[in-house]
Amino acid sequence: VQLQASGGGLVQPGGSLRLSCAASGSGFTIYTMNWFRQAPGKQRELVARIIDGGNTLYADSVKGRFTISRDGAKNTVYLQMNSLKHEDTALYYCAAEISAGLYSWGQGTLVTVSS
C-alpha cells in the first residue's frame, strides 16, 4: 500500500489544519489507519487511530482538539487539528496497519505551530 500525506504547514497557536492521507494499491487489507508524529529530539508517538469499524483512539495530549476520520470511497484518512499549540509542532506521518503491528508508512508532512 502506498500512502501520500499532505496538508502540513505553518499555523499560529490556536489555529487549525487538516491533514490528508490517500492510500493506493491493491492486494492488501488495512486494519487500522494511524497518524503518528515526531517532534525534534523526541520519539515518534501515536496521535490518532481509526479502526476498520470506525472506532477511534487518541493520544491524551490531543483529545478534544484532533479528530481522525475516513472517507472510504476515496481511501483517504484525515486528521482535523484544532486549537493547535506550540507543542504540536512535529513531522506527522500516516501509517496503515496491514498486519498486527506491521505498518506501511507514508512520507511525513511538517506541521509548525508558531506565532
C-alpha positions in Angstrom: 0.0 0.0 0.0 1.3 3.5 -0.9 0.4 6.4 1.3 0.5 10.1 0.3 0.2 12.6 3.1 -0.5 16.3 2.7 -1.8 19.3 4.4 1.0 20.4 6.7 2.1 24.0 7.0 2.7 26.9 9.3 -0.1 28.0 11.6 -0.4 30.3 14.6 -1.2 28.9 18.0 -5.0 28.4 18.3 -5.3 27.8 14.6 -6.4 24.7 12.6 -5.0 22.5 9.9 -6.4 19.4 8.2 -4.0 16.6 7.2 -4.9 14.1 4.5 -3.5 10.7 3.7 -4.5 9.0 0.5 -4.0 5.2 0.2 -3.5 3.4 -3.0 -2.5 0.0 -4.2 -4.2 -3.4 -4.1 -3.8 -6.8 -2.6 -3.8 -5.7 1.0 -6.1 -5.3 3.9 -5.9 -2.3 6.2 -6.8 -2.9 9.8 -6.2 0.5 11.2 -5.2 3.9 9.8 -3.0 6.0 12.0 -1.4 9.3 12.4 2.0 9.5 14.2 4.2 12.4 14.9 7.8 13.0 15.7 9.0 16.3 17.2 12.7 17.3 17.1 14.6 15.3 19.7 11.6 13.2 20.7 10.4 9.7 20.0 7.7 9.1 17.4 4.3 8.9 19.1 0.8 7.7 18.1 -1.5 10.7 17.7 -4.7 9.1 16.4 -6.0 5.8 15.1 -9.2 4.8 13.3 -10.1 1.2 13.3 -11.9 -0.6 10.4 -15.3 -0.4 12.2 -14.9 3.3 12.7 -13.8 3.4 16.4 -11.2 5.9 17.2 -8.4 6.3 19.6 -6.4 9.5 20.5 -3.3 10.4 22.5 -4.3 12.2 25.7 -2.4 15.3 24.5 -4.8 15.8 21.5 -8.1 14.6 22.9 -10.8 17.1 22.2 -8.7 19.0 19.7 -7.9 16.5 17.0 -10.3 14.4 15.0 -9.4 11.5 12.8 -11.9 10.5 10.1 -12.0 8.4 7.0 -13.6 8.6 3.5 -13.8 5.0 2.4 -14.8 5.9 -1.2 -11.6 8.0 -1.6 -9.4 5.7 0.5 -8.4 8.8 2.4 -7.9 9.4 6.1 -8.0 12.9 7.6 -6.7 14.5 10.7 -8.5 17.7 11.7 -6.4 19.6 14.1 -7.9 22.5 16.0 -6.6 24.7 18.8 -3.1 24.0 17.8 -0.3 24.5 20.3 3.4 25.1 20.0 4.0 21.5 21.3 2.0 20.1 18.3 4.9 21.1 16.1 6.2 17.9 14.5 6.6 15.8 11.4 3.3 14.0 11.0 3.2 10.6 9.4 0.2 8.5 8.3 0.6 4.7 8.6 -1.6 1.8 7.6 -1.6 -1.3 9.8 -1.5 -4.1 7.3 -0.8 -6.9 9.8 -0.7 -6.9 13.6 1.9 -4.4 14.5 3.1 -4.1 10.9 2.8 -0.6 9.3 3.2 0.8 5.9 4.3 4.4 6.2 3.7 7.5 4.2 6.1 10.3 3.9 5.9 12.9 6.7 4.2 16.3 6.4 5.5 19.1 8.6 3.3 21.0 10.9 4.8 24.1 12.5 2.8 26.0 15.1 4.4 29.4 15.7 3.4 33.0 16.1 
